[in-house]
Amino acid sequence: MPGLAPEQRLQKHKALRDWLRFQLQQTESTIQQLERQVEEDRRRQVARAA
């Protein structure tokens, strides 16, 4: 980005920031879903063992 004007660089960095925020939200959502799934699987295993 060295050839870009400061305003263009700012716009690109803001766009990157927004994209990274979106990716973080998606990743956090996936992690939460997987944590719930793992917990449900553990409960089922305990229930079967009882």
C-alpha positions in Angstrom: 0.0 0.0 0.0 2.9 2.4 -0.1 1.8 3.9 -3.4 -1.7 4.8 -2.2 -2.7 8.2 -0.8 -3.3 8.3 2.9 -7.1 8.5 2.4 -7.1 5.4 0.3 -4.9 3.5 2.8 -7.3 4.5 5.5 -10.2 3.1 3.6 -8.4 -0.1 2.9 -7.4 -0.6 6.5 -11.0 0.1 7.7 -12.3 -2.4 5.2 -9.8 -4.9 6.4 -10.8 -4.2 10.0 -14.5 -4.7 9.2 -13.7 -8.0 7.4 -11.6 -9.2 10.3 -14.4 -8.4 12.8 -16.8 -10.4 10.7 -14.4 -13.3 10.5 -14.0 -13.1 14.3 -17.7 -13.2 14.8 -18.1 -16.2 12.6 -15.3 -18.0 14.3 -16.7 -17.3 17.8 -20.1 -18.5 16.6 -18.6 -21.7 15.3 -16.6 -22.3 18.5 -19.8 -21.8 20.6 -21.7 -24.3 18.4 -18.9 -26.8 18.7 -18.7 -26.4 22.5 -22.4 -27.0 22.8 -22.1 -30.1 20.6 -19.2 -31.5 22.6 -21.1 -30.9 25.9 -24.2 -32.7 24.5 -22.1 -35.6 23.3 -20.5 -35.8 26.8 -24.0 -35.8 28.4 -25.1 -38.6 26.1 -22.1 -40.7 27.0 -22.6 -40.2 30.7 -26.3 -41.1 30.3 -25.4 -44.3 28.4 -22.8 -45.3 31.0 -25.3 -44.8 33.9 
